[in-house]
């Protein structure tokens, strides 16, 4: 009887040892944020406003002279 208990304990230990390892841990991939190259998009709006203001000032000063 003692040999049967020892044999069954050995079989139980051997079966759990050969069952494989634990599952691999889940590791999230790092987030990579690409930076966009600078463009003239940030400069075009102020440039258009400056040109519109220059045209407005230029057209108002090219009118008929005011008498002094």
Residue, then its C-alpha position, 0 to 999 in steps of 0.5 A: x500500500x505504501x508503494x502505491x501511495x508513493x507511486x501515485x504521488x510521483x505520477x501526480x508530481x510528474x504530470x504537473x511538471x510536464x504540463x508546460x509553463x505558465x502563459x506568456x505575459x501580455x505586453x502592450x506594444x509601445x505607442x509611437x507618435x510621428x511628428x509631422x514636418x513643418x509646413x507653411x500652413x501656419x504661416x499662410x493665414x497671417x500672410x493672407x491677412x497682411x496682404x488684405x490689410x495692405x490692399x485696404x490701406x493702399x486703396x484708401x490712400x490712393x483716393x482723391x486728396x483731401x483739401x487742406 
